[in-house]
Structure formats: C-alpha cells, structure tokens
Amino acid sequence: MATMQHDGFAGSAARKTLSIAGTEWPLFKLEALAAGLLVLMLVFLVTQTPPVAVLSATAASVVVWIVGSYRHATRTE
C-alpha cells in the first residue's frame, strides 16, 4: 500500500516520499515517470510514430527528473 510521509513541520519545505512495496521513493521520480507516460501517449496519438513518441517521452521524463532532484536536494531540513 502506498503511503505519503513528510519529514518536518507543516510550514517547512519537507522532503516528500512515497512508500511502494516497502521502498521509499522520492515523489519527483514518480512525477517524472507519470510525465513520461503522458507525453508518450499524447505524442503517439498525434504523430503515430513510435520513435518520436519515445524520444519525446524520454526528454520530458529527464527534464522533470532533473528539476525535481534539484528541488529535492536544495530543500532545507
């Protein structure tokens, strides 16, 4: 079962994680996977070309992952 945990107080910038099968995943990783899947489906529906859809989804996932990891690393505890 997935549960969200926050380390810190309600007013602080807490690190958000999600527990999946006993493993803590930072929320930005799951956001990157979701963004990639969404872009993959949308681009494939529009272009009907798998290589373009896969490369677009990869680019979107990488951007979301990098921005999320930067935000995750720079949060104050």
All heavy atoms as a GROMACS GRO file, in nm:
protein
  572
    1MET      N    1   0.084  -0.118   0.000
    1MET     CA    2   0.000   0.000   0.000
    1MET      C    3   0.089   0.124   0.000
    1MET      O    4   0.191   0.130   0.067
    1MET     CB    5  -0.090  -0.002   0.123
    1MET     CG    6  -0.177   0.117   0.132
    1MET     SD    7  -0.308   0.085   0.248
    1MET     CE    8  -0.396   0.235   0.230
    2ALA      N    9   0.052   0.223  -0.076
    2ALA     CA   10   0.130   0.345  -0.087
    2ALA      C   11   0.086   0.445   0.020
    2ALA      O   12  -0.031   0.473   0.035
    2ALA     CB   13   0.112   0.406  -0.225
    3THR      N   14   0.184   0.496   0.094
    3THR     CA   15   0.156   0.598   0.194
    3THR      C   16   0.254   0.712   0.174
    3THR      O   17   0.370   0.690   0.142
    3THR     CB   18   0.171   0.543   0.336
    3THR    OG1   19   0.304   0.494   0.352
    3THR    CG2   20   0.071   0.433   0.364
    4MET      N   21   0.207   0.835   0.193
    4MET     CA   22   0.295   0.951   0.179
    4MET      C   23   0.342   0.994   0.316
    4MET      O   24   0.265   0.998   0.410
    4MET     CB   25   0.222   1.065   0.110
    4MET     CG   26   0.313   1.183   0.084
    4MET     SD   27   0.240   1.308  -0.018
    4MET     CE   28   0.235   1.225  -0.174
    5GLN      N   29   0.472   1.022   0.325
    5GLN     CA   30   0.530   1.065   0.451
    5GLN      C   31   0.597   1.200   0.432
    5GLN      O   32   0.653   1.228   0.328
    5GLN     CB   33   0.632   0.964   0.499
    5GLN     CG   34   0.573   0.828   0.525
    5GLN     CD   35   0.679   0.728   0.565
    5GLN    OE1   36   0.797   0.760   0.569
    5GLN    NE2   37   0.636   0.608   0.595
    6HIS      N   38   0.592   1.280   0.537
    6HIS     CA   39   0.657   1.410   0.536
    6HIS      C   40   0.753   1.415   0.654
    6HIS      O   41   0.718   1.380   0.765
    6HIS     CB   42   0.556   1.524   0.550
    6HIS     CG   43   0.459   1.531   0.436
    6HIS    ND1   44   0.493   1.584   0.315
    6HIS    CD2   45   0.332   1.491   0.425
    6HIS    CE1   46   0.391   1.577   0.234
    6HIS    NE2   47   0.291   1.520   0.299
    7ASP      N   48   0.875   1.459   0.627
    7ASP     CA   49   0.973   1.479   0.733
    7ASP      C   50   0.981   1.628   0.760
    7ASP      O   51   1.031   1.702   0.679
    7ASP     CB   52   1.111   1.426   0.692
    7ASP     CG   53   1.107   1.278   0.659
    7ASP    OD1   54   1.031   1.205   0.725
    7ASP    OD2   55   1.178   1.239   0.567
    8GLY      N   56   0.934   1.672   0.873
    8GLY     CA   57   0.941   1.813   0.905
    8GLY      C   58   0.807   1.866   0.950
    8GLY      O   59   0.710   1.793   0.968
    9PHE      N   60   0.799   1.998   0.967
    9PHE     CA   61   0.678   2.064   1.011
    9PHE      C   62   0.596   2.107   0.890
    9PHE      O   63   0.645   2.114   0.779
    9PHE     CB   64   0.712   2.185   1.099
    9PHE     CG   65   0.784   2.146   1.224
    9PHE    CD1   66   0.920   2.164   1.237
    9PHE    CD2   67   0.714   2.088   1.329
    9PHE    CE1   68   0.986   2.127   1.352
    9PHE    CE2   69   0.780   2.051   1.445
    9PHE     CZ   70   0.916   2.071   1.456
   10ALA      N   71   0.470   2.139   0.915
   10ALA     CA   72   0.379   2.174   0.806
   10ALA      C   73   0.426   2.300   0.732
   10ALA      O   74   0.407   2.311   0.613
   10ALA     CB   75   0.238   2.195   0.861
   11GLY      N   76   0.489   2.393   0.801
   11GLY     CA   77   0.532   2.516   0.737
   11GLY      C   78   0.666   2.509   0.669
   11GLY      O   79   0.704   2.598   0.596
   12SER      N   80   0.741   2.401   0.690
   12SER     CA   81   0.874   2.392   0.630
   12SER      C   82   0.869   2.319   0.497
   12SER      O   83   0.771   2.255   0.462
   12SER     CB   84   0.969   2.318   0.726
   12SER     OG   85   0.930   2.184   0.735
   13ALA      N   86   0.976   2.329   0.422
   13ALA     CA   87   0.988   2.258   0.295
   13ALA      C   88   1.031   2.115   0.324
   13ALA      O   89   1.148   2.085   0.340
   13ALA     CB   90   1.088   2.328   0.205
   14ALA      N   91   0.936   2.025   0.337
   14ALA     CA   92   0.964   1.887   0.374
   14ALA      C   93   0.998   1.804   0.251
   14ALA      O   94   0.951   1.830   0.142
   14ALA     CB   95   0.844   1.827   0.445
   15ARG      N   96   1.081   1.701   0.271
   15ARG     CA   97   1.112   1.608   0.164
   15ARG      C   98   0.997   1.508   0.156
   15ARG      O   99   0.965   1.441   0.253
   15ARG     CB  100   1.243   1.536   0.191
   15ARG     CG  101   1.359   1.631   0.187
   15ARG     CD  102   1.487   1.556   0.208
   15ARG     NE  103   1.595   1.653   0.210
   15ARG     CZ  104   1.714   1.628   0.164
   15ARG    NH1  105   1.745   1.509   0.119
   15ARG    NH2  106   1.807   1.720   0.166
   16LYS      N  107   0.937   1.496   0.039
   16LYS     CA  108   0.822   1.409   0.022
   16LYS      C  109   0.865   1.277  -0.039
   16LYS      O  110   0.936   1.273  -0.138
   16LYS     CB  111   0.719   1.477  -0.067
   16LYS     CG  112   0.663   1.603  -0.007
   16LYS     CD  113   0.563   1.667  -0.098
   16LYS     CE  114   0.516   1.798  -0.039
   16LYS     NZ  115   0.424   1.866  -0.128
   17THR      N  116   0.820   1.168   0.022
   17THR     CA  117   0.848   1.036  -0.030
   17THR      C  118   0.719   0.955  -0.033
   17THR      O  119   0.623   0.988   0.036
   17THR     CB  120   0.952   0.960   0.056
   17THR    OG1  121   0.902   0.946   0.188
   17THR    CG2  122   1.086   1.032   0.058
   18LEU      N  123   0.721   0.850  -0.111
   18LEU     CA  124   0.608   0.762  -0.122
   18LEU      C  125   0.660   0.620  -0.102
   18LEU      O  126   0.757   0.581  -0.164
   18LEU     CB  127   0.544   0.776  -0.260
   18LEU     CG  128   0.406   0.721  -0.280
   18LEU    CD1  129   0.306   0.798  -0.194
   18LEU    CD2  130   0.367   0.734  -0.425
   19SER      N  131   0.597   0.545  -0.013
   19SER     CA  132   0.640   0.409   0.015
   19SER      C  133   0.569   0.313  -0.080
   19SER      O  134   0.446   0.302  -0.079
   19SER     CB  135   0.607   0.373   0.160
   19SER     OG  136   0.645   0.240   0.186
   20ILE      N  137   0.647   0.245  -0.164
   20ILE     CA  138   0.593   0.147  -0.257
   20ILE      C  139   0.662   0.014  -0.229
   20ILE      O  140   0.784   0.003  -0.247
   20ILE     CB  141   0.615   0.189  -0.403
   20ILE    CG1  142   0.544   0.321  -0.429
   20ILE    CG2  143   0.566   0.080  -0.499
   20ILE    CD1  144   0.568   0.378  -0.566
   21ALA      N  145   0.587  -0.084  -0.185
   21ALA     CA  146   0.638  -0.218  -0.153
   21ALA      C  147   0.755  -0.210  -0.055
   21ALA      O  148   0.854  -0.281  -0.069
   21ALA     CB  149   0.678  -0.291  -0.280
   22GLY      N  150   0.745  -0.122   0.042
   22GLY     CA  151   0.846  -0.111   0.145
   22GLY      C  152   0.968  -0.028   0.108
   22GLY      O  153   1.061  -0.016   0.186
   23THR      N  154   0.969   0.030  -0.011
   23THR     CA  155   1.082   0.112  -0.055
   23THR      C  156   1.036   0.257  -0.066
   23THR      O  157   0.934   0.286  -0.127
   23THR     CB  158   1.133   0.065  -0.192
   23THR    OG1  159   1.170  -0.072  -0.182
   23THR    CG2  160   1.253   0.145  -0.238
   24GLU      N  161   1.113   0.347  -0.007
   24GLU     CA  162   1.080   0.489  -0.012
   24GLU      C  163   1.126   0.549  -0.146
   24GLU      O  164   1.243   0.541  -0.181
   24GLU     CB  165   1.148   0.564   0.103
   24GLU     CG  166   1.097   0.524   0.240
   24GLU     CD  167   0.951   0.559   0.261
   24GLU    OE1  168   0.906   0.664   0.215
   24GLU    OE2  169   0.882   0.478   0.325
   25TRP      N  170   1.033   0.606  -0.221
   25TRP     CA  171   1.063   0.671  -0.348
   25TRP      C  172   1.040   0.821  -0.332
   25TRP      O  173   0.933   0.862  -0.288
   25TRP     CB  174   0.968   0.622  -0.456
   25TRP     CG  175   1.002   0.491  -0.516
   25TRP    CD1  176   1.011   0.371  -0.452
   25TRP    CD2  177   1.030   0.466  -0.653
   25TRP    NE1  178   1.043   0.274  -0.541
   25TRP    CE2  179   1.055   0.329  -0.665
   25TRP    CE3  180   1.036   0.545  -0.766
   25TRP    CZ2  181   1.086   0.271  -0.786
   25TRP    CZ3  182   1.067   0.487  -0.886
   25TRP    CH2  183   1.092   0.352  -0.895
   26PRO      N  184   1.137   0.903  -0.371
   26PRO     CA  185   1.110   1.047  -0.374
   26PRO      C  186   0.998   1.077  -0.474
   26PRO      O  187   0.990   1.014  -0.580
   26PRO     CB  188   1.243   1.107  -0.421
   26PRO     CG  189   1.344   1.004  -0.389
   26PRO     CD  190   1.275   0.872  -0.404
   27LEU      N  191   0.912   1.168  -0.440
   27LEU     CA  192   0.796   1.196  -0.522
   27LEU      C  193   0.834   1.244  -0.661
   27LEU      O  194   0.764   1.215  -0.759
   27LEU     CB  195   0.708   1.300  -0.452
   27LEU     CG  196   0.569   1.321  -0.508
   27LEU    CD1  197   0.492   1.190  -0.510
   27LEU    CD2  198   0.495   1.424  -0.426
   28PHE      N  199   0.947   1.312  -0.676
   28PHE     CA  200   0.985   1.363  -0.807
   28PHE      C  201   1.012   1.251  -0.907
   28PHE      O  202   0.991   1.268  -1.028
   28PHE     CB  203   1.105   1.459  -0.799
   28PHE     CG  204   1.237   1.393  -0.771
   28PHE    CD1  205   1.316   1.345  -0.875
   28PHE    CD2  206   1.284   1.382  -0.642
   28PHE    CE1  207   1.439   1.286  -0.850
   28PHE    CE2  208   1.406   1.322  -0.616
   28PHE     CZ  209   1.484   1.274  -0.720
   29LYS      N  210   1.055   1.135  -0.860
   29LYS     CA  211   1.080   1.023  -0.951
   29LYS      C  212   0.948   0.970  -1.008
   29LYS      O  213   0.939   0.938  -1.127
   29LYS     CB  214   1.154   0.911  -0.879
   29LYS     CG  215   1.296   0.947  -0.844
   29LYS     CD  216   1.368   0.831  -0.778
   29LYS     CE  217   1.510   0.868  -0.744
   29LYS     NZ  218   1.583   0.755  -0.686
   30LEU      N  219   0.847   0.962  -0.925
   30LEU     CA  220   0.716   0.917  -0.972
   30LEU      C  221   0.652   1.021  -1.063
   30LEU      O  222   0.584   0.986  -1.160
   30LEU     CB  223   0.626   0.886  -0.853
   30LEU     CG  224   0.679   0.775  -0.762
   30LEU    CD1  225   0.593   0.762  -0.638
   30LEU    CD2  226   0.688   0.644  -0.837
   31GLU      N  227   0.675   1.149  -1.035
   31GLU     CA  228   0.624   1.254  -1.123
   31GLU      C  229   0.690   1.245  -1.260
   31GLU      O  230   0.624   1.266  -1.363
   31GLU     CB  231   0.651   1.392  -1.062
   31GLU     CG  232   0.568   1.421  -0.940
   31GLU     CD  233   0.612   1.546  -0.867
   31GLU    OE1  234   0.726   1.595  -0.893
   31GLU    OE2  235   0.535   1.596  -0.783
   32ALA      N  236   0.820   1.214  -1.264
   32ALA     CA  237   0.890   1.201  -1.392
   32ALA      C  238   0.836   1.084  -1.473
   32ALA      O  239   0.818   1.094  -1.594
   32ALA     CB  240   1.041   1.185  -1.367
   33LEU      N  241   0.810   0.973  -1.406
   33LEU     CA  242   0.754   0.857  -1.475
   33LEU      C  243   0.614   0.887  -1.530
   33LEU      O  244   0.581   0.850  -1.644
   33LEU     CB  245   0.748   0.737  -1.382
   33LEU     CG  246   0.882   0.676  -1.343
   33LEU    CD1  247   0.863   0.571  -1.235
   33LEU    CD2  248   0.952   0.618  -1.463
   34ALA      N  249   0.533   0.956  -1.452
   34ALA     CA  250   0.398   0.991  -1.497
   34ALA      C  251   0.403   1.089  -1.614
   34ALA      O  252   0.328   1.075  -1.711
   34ALA     CB  253   0.318   1.051  -1.381
   35ALA      N  254   0.492   1.187  -1.607
   35ALA     CA  255   0.505   1.284  -1.716
   35ALA      C  256   0.550   1.214  -1.844
   35ALA      O  257   0.498   1.242  -1.953
   35ALA     CB  258   0.604   1.393  -1.678
   36GLY      N  259   0.644   1.121  -1.832
   36GLY     CA  260   0.692   1.049  -1.949
   36GLY      C  261   0.582   0.965  -2.012
   36GLY      O  262   0.567   0.962  -2.135
   37LEU      N  263   0.504   0.898  -1.930
   37LEU     CA  264   0.394   0.816  -1.983
   37LEU      C  265   0.289   0.902  -2.051
   37LEU      O  266   0.239   0.867  -2.160
   37LEU     CB  267   0.331   0.735  -1.870
   37LEU     CG  268   0.222   0.638  -1.909
   37LEU    CD1  269   0.275   0.534  -2.008
   37LEU    CD2  270   0.166   0.570  -1.786
   38LEU      N  271   0.256   1.015  -1.992
   38LEU     CA  272   0.158   1.106  -2.051
   38LEU      C  273   0.207   1.160  -2.186
   38LEU      O  274   0.133   1.159  -2.285
   38LEU     CB  275   0.128   1.221  -1.955
   38LEU     CG  276   0.028   1.324  -2.004
   38LEU    CD1  277  -0.110   1.261  -2.018
   38LEU    CD2  278   0.023   1.442  -1.908
   39VAL      N  279   0.331   1.204  -2.191
   39VAL     CA  280   0.387   1.256  -2.316
   39VAL      C  281   0.393   1.146  -2.421
   39VAL      O  282   0.362   1.168  -2.538
   39VAL     CB  283   0.526   1.320  -2.292
   39VAL    CG1  284   0.596   1.350  -2.422
   39VAL    CG2  285   0.512   1.446  -2.208
   40LEU      N  286   0.432   1.026  -2.380
   40LEU     CA  287   0.439   0.913  -2.473
   40LEU      C  288   0.303   0.890  -2.539
   40LEU      O  289   0.294   0.878  -2.662
   40LEU     CB  290   0.483   0.787  -2.400
   40LEU     CG  291   0.487   0.659  -2.484
   40LEU    CD1  292   0.604   0.663  -2.580
   40LEU    CD2  293   0.496   0.538  -2.394
   41MET      N  294   0.199   0.885  -2.459
   41MET     CA  295   0.066   0.860  -2.514
   41MET      C  296   0.018   0.973  -2.604
   41MET      O  297  -0.034   0.948  -2.713
   41MET     CB  298  -0.035   0.835  -2.401
   41MET     CG  299  -0.010   0.706  -2.327
   41MET     SD  300  -0.137   0.664  -2.206
   41MET     CE  301  -0.130   0.804  -2.095
   42LEU      N  302   0.036   1.096  -2.560
   42LEU     CA  303  -0.012   1.210  -2.637
   42LEU      C  304   0.062   1.223  -2.770
   42LEU      O  305   0.000   1.243  -2.875
   42LEU     CB  306   0.002   1.339  -2.557
   42LEU     CG  307  -0.093   1.354  -2.439
   42LEU    CD1  308  -0.062   1.481  -2.362
   42LEU    CD2  309  -0.237   1.355  -2.487
   43VAL      N  310   0.194   1.213  -2.766
   43VAL     CA  311   0.271   1.229  -2.890
   43VAL      C  312   0.243   1.114  -2.986
   43VAL      O  313   0.231   1.135  -3.106
   43VAL     CB  314   0.422   1.242  -2.858
   43VAL    CG1  315   0.506   1.239  -2.985
   43VAL    CG2  316   0.449   1.370  -2.780
   44PHE      N  317   0.229   0.993  -2.934
   44PHE     CA  318   0.199   0.880  -3.022
   44PHE      C  319   0.061   0.896  -3.086
   44PHE      O  320   0.042   0.864  -3.204
   44PHE     CB  321   0.208   0.747  -2.949
   44PHE     CG  322   0.188   0.630  -3.040
   44PHE    CD1  323   0.287   0.593  -3.130
   44PHE    CD2  324   0.070   0.558  -3.038
   44PHE    CE1  325   0.268   0.487  -3.218
   44PHE    CE2  326   0.051   0.451  -3.123
   44PHE     CZ  327   0.150   0.416  -3.214
   45LEU      N  328  -0.036   0.945  -3.011
   45LEU     CA  329  -0.169   0.967  -3.067
   45LEU      C  330  -0.168   1.072  -3.177
   45LEU      O  331  -0.241   1.062  -3.275
   45LEU     CB  332  -0.268   1.007  -2.958
   45LEU     CG  333  -0.312   0.895  -2.864
   45LEU    CD1  334  -0.397   0.952  -2.751
   45LEU    CD2  335  -0.390   0.789  -2.940
   46VAL      N  336  -0.084   1.173  -3.161
   46VAL     CA  337  -0.079   1.281  -3.260
   46VAL      C  338   0.004   1.242  -3.382
   46VAL      O  339  -0.037   1.264  -3.496
   46VAL     CB  340  -0.024   1.410  -3.196
   46VAL    CG1  341   0.001   1.517  -3.299
   46VAL    CG2  342  -0.120   1.461  -3.089
   47THR      N  343   0.123   1.185  -3.360
   47THR     CA  344   0.215   1.161  -3.471
   47THR      C  345   0.208   1.020  -3.529
   47THR      O  346   0.248   1.001  -3.643
   47THR     CB  347   0.360   1.186  -3.426
   47THR    OG1  348   0.396   1.091  -3.327
   47THR    CG2  349   0.378   1.327  -3.376
   48GLN      N  350   0.164   0.922  -3.451
   48GLN     CA  351   0.160   0.782  -3.492
   48GLN      C  352   0.298   0.727  -3.530
   48GLN      O  353   0.309   0.636  -3.610
   48GLN     CB  354   0.063   0.764  -3.610
   48GLN     CG  355  -0.081   0.794  -3.576
   48GLN     CD  356  -0.142   0.694  -3.480
   48GLN    OE1  357  -0.131   0.575  -3.501
   48GLN    NE2  358  -0.201   0.744  -3.374
   49THR      N  359   0.403   0.785  -3.473
   49THR     CA  360   0.539   0.735  -3.497
   49THR      C  361   0.604   0.703  -3.363
   49THR      O  362   0.632   0.793  -3.283
   49THR     CB  363   0.625   0.838  -3.573
   49THR    OG1  364   0.622   0.961  -3.503
   49THR    CG2  365   0.573   0.860  -3.714
   50PRO      N  366   0.630   0.574  -3.337
   50PRO     CA  367   0.687   0.535  -3.208
   50PRO      C  368   0.822   0.601  -3.174
   50PRO      O  369   0.840   0.641  -3.059
   50PRO     CB  370   0.702   0.383  -3.220
   50PRO     CG  371   0.599   0.344  -3.320
   50PRO     CD  372   0.592   0.458  -3.418
   51PRO      N  373   0.916   0.615  -3.270
   51PRO     CA  374   1.044   0.677  -3.230
   51PRO      C  375   1.029   0.820  -3.179
   51PRO      O  376   1.093   0.858  -3.080
   51PRO     CB  377   1.127   0.674  -3.359
   51PRO     CG  378   1.069   0.564  -3.439
   51PRO     CD  379   0.923   0.564  -3.408
   52VAL      N  380   0.944   0.896  -3.241
   52VAL     CA  381   0.922   1.035  -3.197
   52VAL      C  382   0.856   1.036  -3.060
   52VAL      O  383   0.894   1.115  -2.972
   52VAL     CB  384   0.837   1.112  -3.301
   52VAL    CG1  385   0.799   1.249  -3.247
   52VAL    CG2  386   0.912   1.124  -3.432
   53ALA      N  387   0.761   0.948  -3.039
   53ALA     CA  388   0.691   0.943  -2.910
   53ALA      C  389   0.786   0.902  -2.798
   53ALA      O  390   0.785   0.961  -2.690
   53ALA     CB  391   0.574   0.846  -2.919
   54VAL      N  392   0.870   0.802  -2.825
   54VAL     CA  393   0.963   0.754  -2.721
   54VAL      C  394   1.066   0.861  -2.687
   54VAL      O  395   1.097   0.885  -2.570
   54VAL     CB  396   1.031   0.623  -2.767
   54VAL    CG1  397   1.146   0.587  -2.676
   54VAL    CG2  398   0.928   0.510  -2.770
   55LEU      N  399   1.123   0.925  -2.789
   55LEU     CA  400   1.223   1.029  -2.762
   55LEU      C  401   1.162   1.149  -2.691
   55LEU      O  402   1.225   1.208  -2.602
   55LEU     CB  403   1.291   1.071  -2.892
   55LEU     CG  404   1.382   0.965  -2.954
   55LEU    CD1  405   1.432   1.013  -3.089
   55LEU    CD2  406   1.498   0.934  -2.862
   56SER      N  407   1.041   1.187  -2.727
   56SER     CA  408   0.973   1.298  -2.659
   56SER      C  409   0.944   1.264  -2.513
   56SER      O  410   0.964   1.347  -2.423
   56SER     CB  411   0.843   1.332  -2.730
   56SER     OG  412   0.867   1.369  -2.863
   57ALA      N  413   0.898   1.142  -2.488
   57ALA     CA  414   0.869   1.099  -2.352
   57ALA      C  415   0.996   1.094  -2.268
   57ALA      O  416   0.996   1.133  -2.151
   57ALA     CB  417   0.802   0.962  -2.353
   58THR      N  418   1.105   1.047  -2.329
   58THR     CA  419   1.233   1.043  -2.258
   58THR      C  420   1.279   1.183  -2.221
   58THR      O  421   1.323   1.207  -2.109
   58THR     CB  422   1.339   0.973  -2.344
   58THR    OG1  423   1.294   0.842  -2.376
   58THR    CG2  424   1.471   0.965  -2.272
   59ALA      N  425   1.268   1.275  -2.315
   59ALA     CA  426   1.308   1.414  -2.288
   59ALA      C  427   1.225   1.475  -2.176
   59ALA      O  428   1.278   1.541  -2.086
   59ALA     CB  429   1.296   1.497  -2.415
   60ALA      N  430   1.094   1.453  -2.180
   60ALA     CA  431   1.007   1.507  -2.075
   60ALA      C  432   1.040   1.447  -1.939
   60ALA      O  433   1.048   1.519  -1.838
   60ALA     CB  434   0.860   1.481  -2.110
   61SER      N  435   1.064   1.316  -1.935
   61SER     CA  436   1.098   1.250  -1.809
   61SER      C  437   1.228   1.302  -1.752
   61SER      O  438   1.240   1.325  -1.632
   61SER     CB  439   1.107   1.099  -1.829
   61SER     OG  440   0.983   1.046  -1.862
   62VAL      N  441   1.327   1.319  -1.838
   62VAL     CA  442   1.458   1.367  -1.792
   62VAL      C  443   1.447   1.508  -1.736
   62VAL      O  444   1.505   1.539  -1.630
   62VAL     CB  445   1.561   1.359  -1.906
   62VAL    CG1  446   1.686   1.437  -1.874
   62VAL    CG2  447   1.594   1.215  -1.937
   63VAL      N  448   1.372   1.594  -1.803
   63VAL     CA  449   1.358   1.732  -1.755
   63VAL      C  450   1.288   1.734  -1.619
   63VAL      O  451   1.334   1.801  -1.525
   63VAL     CB  452   1.282   1.818  -1.858
   63VAL    CG1  453   1.240   1.951  -1.798
   63VAL    CG2  454   1.367   1.840  -1.981
   64VAL      N  455   1.179   1.660  -1.605
   64VAL     CA  456   1.107   1.656  -1.477
   64VAL      C  457   1.195   1.596  -1.368
   64VAL      O  458   1.198   1.644  -1.255
   64VAL     CB  459   0.974   1.579  -1.491
   64VAL    CG1  460   0.908   1.558  -1.356
   64VAL    CG2  461   0.880   1.651  -1.585
   65TRP      N  462   1.270   1.491  -1.400
   65TRP     CA  463   1.358   1.426  -1.304
   65TRP      C  464   1.468   1.521  -1.256
   65TRP      O  465   1.494   1.532  -1.136
   65TRP     CB  466   1.420   1.302  -1.368
   65TRP     CG  467   1.495   1.212  -1.276
   65TRP    CD1  468   1.610   1.242  -1.207
   65TRP    CD2  469   1.465   1.078  -1.241
   65TRP    NE1  470   1.651   1.134  -1.134
   65TRP    CE2  471   1.564   1.032  -1.154
   65TRP    CE3  472   1.364   0.992  -1.279
   65TRP    CZ2  473   1.564   0.903  -1.102
   65TRP    CZ3  474   1.364   0.863  -1.228
   65TRP    CH2  475   1.463   0.820  -1.140
   66ILE      N  476   1.533   1.591  -1.349
   66ILE     CA  477   1.642   1.682  -1.312
   66ILE      C  478   1.591   1.798  -1.228
   66ILE      O  479   1.651   1.833  -1.125
   66ILE     CB  480   1.718   1.730  -1.437
   66ILE    CG1  481   1.797   1.614  -1.496
   66ILE    CG2  482   1.808   1.848  -1.404
   66ILE    CD1  483   1.860   1.644  -1.630
   67VAL      N  484   1.482   1.859  -1.270
   67VAL     CA  485   1.426   1.970  -1.193
   67VAL      C  486   1.381   1.923  -1.055
   67VAL      O  487   1.407   1.987  -0.953
   67VAL     CB  488   1.309   2.036  -1.269
   67VAL    CG1  489   1.234   2.135  -1.182
   67VAL    CG2  490   1.361   2.105  -1.394
   68GLY      N  491   1.317   1.807  -1.049
   68GLY     CA  492   1.272   1.753  -0.921
   68GLY      C  493   1.386   1.717  -0.829
   68GLY      O  494   1.380   1.742  -0.709
   69SER      N  495   1.492   1.657  -0.885
   69SER     CA  496   1.606   1.622  -0.799
   69SER      C  497   1.678   1.746  -0.749
   69SER      O  498   1.727   1.748  -0.636
   69SER     CB  499   1.703   1.530  -0.873
   69SER     OG  500   1.763   1.598  -0.980
   70TYR      N  501   1.681   1.851  -0.830
   70TYR     CA  502   1.741   1.977  -0.785
   70TYR      C  503   1.660   2.036  -0.670
   70TYR      O  504   1.714   2.078  -0.569
   70TYR     CB  505   1.751   2.076  -0.901
   70TYR     CG  506   1.803   2.211  -0.858
   70TYR    CD1  507   1.938   2.228  -0.831
   70TYR    CD2  508   1.717   2.318  -0.842
   70TYR    CE1  509   1.986   2.351  -0.790
   70TYR    CE2  510   1.764   2.441  -0.802
   70TYR     CZ  511   1.898   2.457  -0.776
   70TYR     OH  512   1.945   2.579  -0.734
   71ARG      N  513   1.526   2.038  -0.688
   71ARG     CA  514   1.440   2.091  -0.580
   71ARG      C  515   1.453   2.006  -0.453
   71ARG      O  516   1.456   2.058  -0.343
   71ARG     CB  517   1.294   2.092  -0.624
   71ARG     CG  518   1.258   2.201  -0.718
   71ARG     CD  519   1.109   2.207  -0.738
   71ARG     NE  520   1.048   2.075  -0.723
   71ARG     CZ  521   0.948   2.029  -0.794
   71ARG    NH1  522   0.896   2.101  -0.887
   71ARG    NH2  523   0.900   1.908  -0.773
   72HIS      N  524   1.461   1.874  -0.472
   72HIS     CA  525   1.473   1.782  -0.359
   72HIS      C  526   1.604   1.803  -0.283
   72HIS      O  527   1.607   1.799  -0.161
   72HIS     CB  528   1.463   1.639  -0.411
   72HIS     CG  529   1.458   1.535  -0.304
   72HIS    ND1  530   1.344   1.508  -0.233
   72HIS    CD2  531   1.553   1.451  -0.258
   72HIS    CE1  532   1.369   1.411  -0.147
   72HIS    NE2  533   1.495   1.374  -0.160
   73ALA      N  534   1.711   1.828  -0.357
   73ALA     CA  535   1.843   1.844  -0.296
   73ALA      C  536   1.859   1.979  -0.228
   73ALA      O  537   1.935   1.991  -0.131
   73ALA     CB  538   1.951   1.826  -0.400
   74THR      N  539   1.789   2.082  -0.275
   74THR     CA  540   1.808   2.216  -0.220
   74THR      C  541   1.709   2.252  -0.110
   74THR      O  542   1.717   2.362  -0.056
   74THR     CB  543   1.798   2.321  -0.331
   74THR    OG1  544   1.670   2.312  -0.394
   74THR    CG2  545   1.908   2.303  -0.433
   75ARG      N  546   1.622   2.161  -0.075
   75ARG     CA  547   1.527   2.191   0.034
   75ARG      C  548   1.599   2.194   0.167
   75ARG      O  549   1.688   2.114   0.193
   75ARG     CB  550   1.417   2.086   0.039
   75ARG     CG  551   1.326   2.099  -0.079
   75ARG     CD  552   1.205   2.017  -0.059
   75ARG     NE  553   1.118   2.044  -0.173
   75ARG     CZ  554   1.014   1.973  -0.204
   75ARG    NH1  555   0.982   1.869  -0.130
   75ARG    NH2  556   0.941   2.002  -0.307
   76THR      N  557   1.556   2.285   0.252
   76THR     CA  558   1.614   2.295   0.386
   76THR      C  559   1.543   2.197   0.477
   76THR      O  560   1.424   2.170   0.462
   76THR     CB  561   1.600   2.437   0.442
   76THR    OG1  562   1.461   2.472   0.444
   76THR    CG2  563   1.678   2.536   0.358
   77GLU      N  564   1.616   2.144   0.571
   77GLU     CA  565   1.557   2.045   0.662
   77GLU      C  566   1.518   2.109   0.793
   77GLU      O  567   1.562   2.200   0.840
   77GLU     CB  568   1.656   1.933   0.688
   77GLU     CG  569   1.679   1.856   0.559
   77GLU     CD  570   1.763   1.731   0.584
   77GLU    OE1  571   1.752   1.673   0.692
   77GLU    OE2  572   1.836   1.695   0.495
   0.00000   0.00000   0.00000
